[in-house]
Amino acid sequence: MIAAATVGAEAGQRLATALMRASSHFDQRMVDAPVLGWHGRTGGVRVQNARGDEAWLRVVVARPELARGDWWNGNVDASAIDGVQRPAVLAWHEWVEGSMSVRAELMELLPGTVCSSTPELRHDLLLDDRWWASLDDNLARLAAHPTDRRSTTPESIAHRGHVLFGARYDLSNVAWVTAHGDLHWANLFAPDFALLDWEAWGIAPAGSDVAGLYLHSLLVPDVAGAILDRFPAVFASTSGRIGLVFHASRILARAMGGDYPDLIDPVHEAVRRFAPQM
């Protein structure tokens, strides 16, 4: 989540209106100032009902042709996954506001805070062994969950890898498992571990979540090094390296629109280090 001041006035007003309508629908009152997500697409706020019970209210706004399918339903669909620490969706509601579709989700309010206000980490984190063990355990449980959802496809990774890195990757030996698909520091809670934002979850290369988190840690070498030390098998495996290519291509695609300006060079360096040609 990011501060409302960094989002355009029109998008900010649209999300503020949506949060007010959603809080009324769920008989909640907003407790804090809203925080807004990537490019003003999502917004969230802590809310409270008449009994004093608190929850998190999230809204997402999209054009009608995008307001469907796996991405649109991801948080609700994730309720089928057992043994993974995530906020439960308590209720949801949809409506059309002008030319846009809006989805509101009333969610369990988790203890702790997000690890970072931005997807890419920009400060050191003091995460204990228990937190890292929870990350490992939760990703293993998630990987074992059967699903028809897809976070990416072999064809997409091969195409992006060729276009962005000039490499022709062989994906014939890649292991595919269920992954979060958008594992970065703004989607992780501490000190009590939890995983947020389940829009992108689905089948992806094994180890791709860890590889993506590593790329989002490159600006803080101590944390990036800790990931390499704790998950060496990911970066030694074909699947993990292809997973790194997948997330590197996503970061660089976003960078084309102005995001992640200081990650561009480190991400290219990581690809050259781990997956120059496979």
C-alpha positions as CSV (number, residue, x, y, z in Angstrom):
1,M,0.0,0.0,0.0
2,I,1.1,3.6,-0.6
3,A,0.1,7.0,0.7
4,A,-2.9,8.6,-0.9
5,A,-0.9,11.7,-1.8
6,T,1.1,9.7,-4.4
7,V,-2.1,8.7,-6.3
8,G,-3.8,10.9,-8.9
9,A,-6.7,13.0,-7.6
10,E,-9.3,11.3,-9.8
11,A,-8.2,7.8,-8.8
12,G,-8.0,8.8,-5.1
13,Q,-11.4,10.3,-5.1
14,R,-12.9,7.2,-6.9
15,L,-11.4,4.9,-4.3
16,A,-12.5,7.1,-1.4
17,T,-16.0,7.1,-2.7
18,A,-15.9,3.3,-3.1
19,L,-14.6,2.8,0.4
20,M,-17.4,5.0,1.8
21,R,-20.1,3.1,-0.1
22,A,-18.6,-0.3,0.9
23,S,-18.3,0.7,4.6
24,S,-22.0,1.7,4.6
25,H,-23.0,-1.5,2.9
26,F,-21.2,-3.6,5.5
27,D,-22.4,-1.4,8.4
28,Q,-18.9,-0.4,9.3
29,R,-17.2,2.9,10.1
30,M,-13.7,3.8,8.8
31,V,-11.2,4.1,11.7
32,D,-8.1,5.4,9.9
33,A,-7.2,7.3,6.8
34,P,-7.4,5.0,3.7
35,V,-4.2,3.7,2.1
36,L,-4.1,3.2,-1.6
37,G,-2.5,0.5,-3.8
38,W,-0.7,0.4,-7.1
39,H,-1.7,3.2,-9.4
40,G,-4.9,3.8,-7.5
41,R,-6.3,0.5,-8.5
42,T,-7.0,-0.7,-4.9
43,G,-7.6,0.9,-1.6
44,G,-8.0,-0.3,2.0
45,V,-8.9,1.0,5.4
46,R,-9.3,-0.3,9.0
47,V,-13.0,-0.4,9.9
48,Q,-15.1,-1.1,13.0
49,N,-18.7,-2.2,13.5
50,A,-21.2,-1.1,16.2
51,R,-19.9,-3.8,18.6
52,G,-16.4,-2.6,18.3
53,D,-15.1,-5.5,16.2
54,E,-12.4,-4.4,13.7
55,A,-11.8,-5.6,10.2
56,W,-10.0,-4.5,7.0
57,L,-12.0,-3.2,4.1
58,R,-10.5,-3.5,0.7
59,V,-11.9,-2.2,-2.6
60,V,-10.6,-2.8,-6.1
61,V,-11.7,-0.8,-9.2
62,A,-11.3,-2.1,-12.8
63,R,-12.8,-1.7,-16.2
64,P,-15.7,-4.1,-16.7
65,E,-13.9,-6.3,-19.2
66,L,-11.2,-6.9,-16.5
67,A,-13.6,-7.4,-13.6
68,R,-13.8,-11.2,-13.9
69,G,-11.8,-14.4,-13.8
70,D,-9.0,-15.5,-11.6
71,W,-7.5,-12.1,-10.7
72,W,-10.8,-10.6,-9.8
73,N,-11.8,-13.6,-7.6
74,G,-8.4,-14.5,-6.2
75,N,-8.8,-13.4,-2.5
76,V,-12.1,-15.3,-2.2
77,D,-10.9,-18.4,-4.1
78,A,-7.9,-18.5,-1.7
79,S,-10.3,-19.5,1.1
80,A,-10.0,-23.1,-0.2
81,I,-6.3,-23.2,0.7
82,D,-5.7,-25.0,4.1
83,G,-2.9,-24.2,6.4
84,V,-1.7,-20.9,5.0
85,Q,-1.7,-17.7,7.1
86,R,-3.8,-15.1,5.2
87,P,-6.7,-12.8,6.1
88,A,-10.0,-14.5,5.7
89,V,-12.6,-12.8,3.5
90,L,-15.6,-12.3,5.7
91,A,-18.0,-10.9,3.1
92,W,-17.8,-9.3,-0.4
93,H,-20.0,-7.0,-2.6
94,E,-19.8,-5.8,-6.2
95,W,-21.4,-2.9,-8.0
96,V,-20.8,-0.7,-11.1
97,E,-19.8,2.9,-10.5
98,G,-19.9,5.0,-13.7
99,S,-17.8,3.2,-16.2
100,M,-15.9,1.1,-13.7
101,S,-16.7,-2.1,-11.8
102,V,-16.0,-2.2,-8.0
103,R,-15.4,-5.1,-5.7
104,A,-15.4,-4.6,-1.9
105,E,-14.0,-7.3,0.4
106,L,-14.4,-7.2,4.2
107,M,-11.5,-9.1,5.6
108,E,-10.1,-10.3,8.8
109,L,-7.8,-7.8,10.5
110,L,-4.4,-9.4,11.1
111,P,-2.0,-8.5,13.9
112,G,1.3,-6.8,13.0
113,T,2.0,-4.7,9.9
114,V,3.2,-5.0,6.4
115,C,6.9,-5.5,6.0
116,S,7.2,-2.6,3.5
117,S,5.1,0.2,2.1
118,T,6.5,-0.6,-1.3
119,P,6.9,-4.0,-3.1
120,E,10.6,-3.5,-3.3
121,L,12.4,-3.5,0.1
122,R,14.2,-0.3,0.9
123,H,15.2,-0.8,4.5
124,D,16.7,-3.7,6.6
125,L,14.3,-6.0,8.4
126,L,14.8,-7.8,11.7
127,L,13.0,-11.0,10.9
128,D,13.6,-13.9,13.3
129,D,14.1,-17.6,12.5
130,R,10.4,-18.2,13.4
131,W,9.3,-15.8,10.6
132,W,11.5,-17.4,8.0
133,A,10.4,-20.8,9.0
134,S,6.8,-19.7,8.6
135,L,7.5,-18.4,5.1
136,D,9.1,-21.8,4.2
137,D,6.2,-23.8,5.7
138,N,3.4,-21.6,4.2
139,L,4.9,-21.8,0.7
140,A,5.3,-25.6,1.0
141,R,1.6,-25.9,2.1
142,L,0.6,-23.7,-0.8
143,A,2.6,-25.6,-3.3
144,A,0.8,-28.8,-2.3
145,H,-2.7,-27.3,-2.9
146,P,-4.3,-28.5,-6.2
147,T,-5.7,-25.9,-8.5
148,D,-6.6,-25.1,-12.1
149,R,-5.7,-21.5,-11.7
150,R,-2.6,-20.3,-13.5
151,S,-0.2,-17.6,-12.4
152,T,1.7,-17.9,-15.6
153,T,2.3,-20.3,-18.5
154,P,5.4,-21.8,-20.1
155,E,4.7,-20.0,-23.3
156,S,4.5,-16.6,-21.5
157,I,7.8,-17.2,-19.7
158,A,9.6,-18.4,-22.8
159,H,8.3,-15.4,-24.9
160,R,9.2,-12.8,-22.2
161,G,12.6,-14.3,-21.6
162,H,13.4,-14.2,-25.3
163,V,12.2,-10.6,-25.7
164,L,13.7,-9.1,-22.5
165,F,16.9,-11.1,-22.0
166,G,17.6,-12.5,-25.5
167,A,17.6,-16.0,-24.2
168,R,15.8,-19.1,-25.3
169,Y,14.8,-21.0,-22.2
170,D,14.1,-24.7,-22.1
171,L,11.1,-25.2,-19.8
172,S,10.8,-29.0,-20.4
173,N,12.2,-29.9,-17.0
174,V,10.4,-27.3,-14.9
175,A,8.3,-28.5,-12.0
176,W,5.0,-26.6,-11.7
177,V,3.3,-26.0,-8.3
178,T,0.7,-23.7,-6.8
179,A,2.3,-20.4,-5.9
180,H,1.2,-17.0,-4.5
181,G,2.4,-15.3,-7.7
182,D,3.0,-11.9,-6.3
183,L,5.2,-12.4,-3.3
184,H,6.9,-9.1,-2.4
185,W,7.4,-7.2,0.8
186,A,4.2,-5.1,0.7
187,N,2.3,-8.4,0.7
188,L,4.0,-9.9,3.8
189,F,3.2,-9.3,7.5
190,A,5.5,-9.3,10.5
191,P,6.3,-10.0,13.2
192,D,3.4,-12.5,12.9
193,F,3.8,-14.1,9.5
194,A,0.9,-13.7,7.0
195,L,0.5,-13.5,3.2
196,L,-1.7,-10.8,1.7
197,D,-3.2,-10.1,-1.8
198,W,-4.1,-13.4,-3.4
199,E,-5.2,-12.0,-6.8
200,A,-2.3,-13.7,-8.8
201,W,-2.1,-17.1,-7.1
202,G,-2.0,-20.2,-9.3
203,I,0.3,-22.7,-11.0
204,A,3.9,-21.4,-11.5
205,P,7.5,-22.8,-11.5
206,A,8.5,-24.3,-8.2
207,G,10.5,-21.8,-6.2
208,S,9.2,-18.8,-8.1
209,D,7.8,-17.1,-5.0
210,V,11.1,-17.2,-3.3
211,A,12.9,-16.0,-6.5
212,G,10.5,-13.1,-6.8
213,L,11.0,-12.1,-3.2
214,Y,14.7,-12.2,-3.7
215,L,14.4,-9.8,-6.7
216,H,12.3,-7.4,-4.6
217,S,15.1,-7.5,-2.0
218,L,18.0,-6.5,-4.2
219,L,18.2,-3.0,-2.8
220,V,18.9,-4.3,0.7
221,P,21.9,-6.8,0.2
222,D,21.7,-8.2,3.7
223,V,18.1,-9.4,3.1
224,A,18.8,-10.6,-0.4
225,G,21.8,-12.5,1.0
226,A,19.6,-14.0,3.7
227,I,17.2,-15.4,1.1
228,L,20.0,-17.0,-0.9
229,D,21.4,-18.5,2.3
230,R,18.1,-19.9,3.5
231,F,16.8,-21.2,0.2
232,P,19.8,-22.4,-1.8
233,A,17.9,-25.2,-3.5
234,V,15.7,-22.7,-5.2
235,F,18.6,-20.9,-7.0
236,A,20.3,-24.2,-7.8
237,S,17.3,-25.7,-9.5
238,T,16.0,-25.3,-13.0
239,S,12.5,-24.5,-11.8
240,G,13.7,-21.8,-9.4
241,R,15.9,-20.1,-12.0
242,I,13.0,-20.1,-14.5
243,G,10.8,-18.7,-11.7
244,L,13.4,-15.9,-11.3
245,V,13.1,-15.2,-15.1
246,F,9.3,-15.1,-14.7
247,H,9.4,-12.5,-11.9
248,A,12.2,-10.5,-13.5
249,S,10.1,-10.2,-16.6
250,R,7.2,-8.9,-14.6
251,I,9.3,-6.3,-12.8
252,L,10.8,-5.1,-16.0
253,A,7.4,-4.9,-17.7
254,R,6.3,-2.7,-14.9
255,A,9.5,-0.7,-15.2
256,M,8.5,0.2,-18.8
257,G,5.7,2.2,-17.3
258,G,7.9,4.0,-14.8
259,D,7.9,1.6,-11.8
260,Y,11.0,0.1,-10.1
261,P,13.5,2.5,-11.7
262,D,16.4,1.5,-9.4
263,L,15.7,-2.2,-9.7
264,I,16.2,-2.4,-13.5
265,D,20.0,-2.9,-13.4
266,P,20.0,-5.2,-10.3
267,V,17.3,-7.4,-11.9
268,H,19.2,-7.7,-15.2
269,E,22.3,-8.6,-13.1
270,A,20.4,-11.3,-11.2
271,V,19.2,-12.9,-14.5
272,R,22.7,-12.9,-15.9
273,R,23.9,-14.5,-12.7
274,F,21.3,-17.2,-12.3
275,A,19.7,-17.8,-15.7
276,P,21.9,-16.5,-18.5
277,Q,20.7,-19.3,-20.8
278,M,19.0,-22.6,-19.9
